[in-house]
Amino acid sequence: MSLNIRLVVNGRRHTAKINPATSLLDFLRDTLGYKGVKICCNTGECGACTILFNGKPVNSCVVLAADAAGAEIVTVEGLAEGDRLHPVQQAFIDTGAVQCGYCTPGFIISVKALLDRTKNPTAEEIEEAVSGNICRCTGYTKIVDAIQIAAERLQARS
Amino acid sequence: MAKAEYSVLGTSIPRMGGVERVAGAGIYGIDLVLPDAVRGGVLRSQYAHATIKSIDTSEAESLPGVYAVVTAEDAPDVKYGRTSNDRYMLARGKVRYMGDPVAAVAADSEATLKKALKKIKVEYEPLPVVLDAEAAMKADAPALHEEIPLPANLPKDTRVKNVCGYSTLHVGDPDRAMAEADLVVEETYETKMVHPQYLEPRIAATRHEADGRLTVWVNAQAPFGVRSEVSKLLKIPISGIRVLVTEIGGGFGGKATGTHSSAGLEPICALLAIKAKKPVMMVLDKAEETVSTTVRAPVKVWIQTGVNKDGTIVARKAKLIFDAGAYSGFGALAGSRCTQMLAGWYRTPNAHVDGYIVYTNKQVCGPVRGPGGPQAAFPVESHMDSIAAKLGMDPVEFRLKNIPKPGERIAGVPKLRDVSLGETIRVAAEKIGWGKVKLEKNQGVGIATGSWIEGSGPGGGAVVKINEDGTAAVLIGKVDYGTAPRFGIPMIVAEELGIPTDDVTVLNVDTDASPWDAGTVGSRSTLVAGNAARLAAIDARNQLLRMAAKQLEASSDDLEIKDRQIRVKGTPVKALALAAVATAAHNEIGEVIGRGYFDSKAVEAEEKEKGSSPPFTSHAAIVEVDPDTGNVKILKYVAVHDVGFVIHPQAVEGQIEGATAMSIGQALCEQVLFDDKGKTLNPTFVDYLMPTWNMIPKIETVLIKGYPGAGPYGTKGAGEIGCVPPPAAIANAICNAVGVRLTSLPLSPENVLRAIREQKGVEP
């Protein structure tokens, strides 16, 4: 059994024939080649596969590709404008928040979603936004710095 | 200070490879796409201990889409092991834990693979299971490895079973000193098994090339170890194997020791690829990873200390039972380290420690971040507070009273050259507000210290090639997973060559091209590859300057490399483009290739003469305990480390903060749980709790520069030591908050609440 879906990923339209049991994560990685969406726990616990689904951050491993029919998806590959990194991406580099880098795409998406909602997030809002993302390398401390700097830069920009 | 002395060292440049990572463009192992590859998978034992009566693979083999099925019969009869060859890549005759590889399949899809694995019929005869290391030592315990003799160094008349390693330490006359001490304090402690849980699953991919060679892709920390073990296990010459390292999504020692840490994934993959005549890609899912790959071993510790009334430590005795798991793995090595550390890092003139490393029917011990360190420091540093309490002394004062002096010895270090332990304690106490901070009800403050032995180990090399445009390519045998190879190493090369760091590229390991290295382990990346890269860069610089000297009619001693030019110092108009000199090398020496090599021999000789300056650390925490739920919240955390010279402050802080957080996880929530048959009860991330954002406070890292270490420019290893103090620091803060001494990890709400209720005499 298969079904056809249409969706937009990082501004590009895609039409694909999919197996209805395929997760959105596998579809994005294996069919469309967005390998920046990272695979880890496959149970919605670690946040490595976080994407924006109609503007909201979701764990793509626990969403069926079929449910993304008609949706607008943004992955970490869709954030930079040409060679210019998104301020959240740049902040992760500048603060040393990227060690192995495996959790980084998911984290960046969660933080971008937060800063899209509010330019001046409170500590509670930050905690809520990233509590579903596990980082095993940094102890989160440098990521705290990254979020702060990204928020400041985005505020200065607007 | 550093900035004046050096051009780039001491600054935090953007991490090499950072842009790819934030853009989602880094190719990790799991992102590999090999044309025409089929999928491989492993059938693992469903018993923790059993003999294999028969394996029937015929049904699996006849499934359409199955390319190969392999069992031990397909592999040479060769065992592997680190301290004892006690393990086959695929089980032969017996399985010893529920994760032991029994057979493997290569198939055209994940679905076919799963179907085929189910069709393999294995007939087992279950054997009694032993999961507790102390029980495994007893005479009536089932024997796990009948053919392996007990360690030759065991004291005569020791009646034990299943012991695969024995380590001991003896200084002075501990019996007499203990008998004469004013006060003797005796306790027992326990830590649980934890899994490193790096986020990127382990992979292996193999292609049998047309020329007969094997190409093996790995996300492993020790590619040369993988090469030698694949060679040994499949009886293929080293020259027939090429190992390529992908980007690596975390490791923490869990991807460290060649094929050991993966339970033979790479040789199994190679065996499948040869039989299938197709490239094979294997990926472990997280649950499979937790049950099959290497872990931080659980320990039981009995510890006894004799002190005088004034707080002077006079004697220490301890016994360690270290659970190696089903095979010796890294157990004897981590267990030996743990044994040494149980004597502490304070002045202890009389000590005796026995360490028994024991087989059980569980996952195998690996070199997880600071192997043996947290397991020793949790007892030692909790015990220090218990002793201080009995003496009526302040814990900081008690520790400072027993700081060793230069020239003295501590366990594992025969002679100390410089001791920064006291300074780390004083700074940590000051930063946390020791004795000053106002604590609310149920809040407490705790401190714990640690050391880490900058042990000797194998050497390693580096090659620095100068391209004709004046840029440099660096080949080392260590891999980048957020570690030195793409933080400090390019800075070292840039510094010595006088070129911008952007002009330096550090390549991923390719065993055909990169210099041999034992692996990215033991806090040794900067020590080994950093020293080697520095020497290689100096060698390359000297070659460049010699060639330029002829053209500039100057002595090479008077030349410098600056602004991509080679010029006469003080006379910048007399200059040649660096690119022109590098290009001219094509017709003089072929190419400028600098070589460097480092091993610990020179360091050891110097340390023997003058003593060594191991890294020390003190961590301090303020916690709040909820007396109704047992939940522990860390309100403030300070990590003070002596790391010697700092090449990249952000990277060093990041290593310390990461190690600290990982250890806070072990302290507060992490453990691998088993049922009584040896089945892991919490293999997935749903049940295996790890710290998320809300559990970890913002860690305040303070770097103090003690006496220079053995690394380049005086650095000391920093990747592991952060794991050492956290469990005891938090346990001590809990004790300060609510007056209960927890002697078993994790310090979870359940365990804390039970301890509080027991203390109150309430039914737990």
Interface residues (C-beta under 8 A of the other chain):
Chain A: Y34 K35 G36 V37 K38 I39 C40 C41 N42 T43 E45 C46 A48 T75 V76 E77 L79 A80 L85 Q89 Q90 F92 I93 D94 T95 G96 V98 Q99 C100 G101 Y102 C103 T104 P105 I108 E127 V130 S131 G132 N133 I134 R136 C137 T138 G139 Y140 T141 K142 V144
Chain B: S12 P14 R15 G17 G18 V19 E20 R21 V22 A23 G24 A25 G26 I27 Y28 I30 D31 P196 Q197 Y198 L199 E200 P201 E247 I248 G249 G250 G251 F252 D285 K286 Y481 G482 T483 Q650 A651 E653 G654 E657 G658 A659 T660 A661 M662 I664 T684 F685 V686 M690 T692 W693 N694 I696 K698 I699 T701
